[in-house]
Amino acid sequence: MIMGKDEKTQFIRNVCELLTEMIHTPDEIAEKEKVPSNDKVEMLTVKECSELMSGVAVSTIYKMVRKEKLPCARVGVGETGRILIPKSAVLRYLHEITSD
């Protein structure tokens, strides 16, 4: 079957509409990824993380952060800076290692 000019134009319009519905702009993606302001993330210091993981030394927690086994946020710089670790990441890590 050969399409006429009007049919081709309508077909292209339909395809464009479908693609527009399927493809999200960077702004739309960023909007979906935003964490609502009322959702608070509980953060732990390295010492608190060590206590939660009972038996895991503080130095081991630092190694885990360095090897990126635990995500962290660094607040401040130098000796006065702190490493904060999301509690949810610690609990997820514990679940993963104990479920094997």
Secondary structure, DSSP 8 states (H G I E B T S, - for coil): ----HHHHHHHHHHHHHHHHHH---HHHHHHHH---TT----EEEHHHHHHHTSS--HHHHHHHHHTTSS--EEESSGGG-EEEEEHHHHHHHHHHHH--
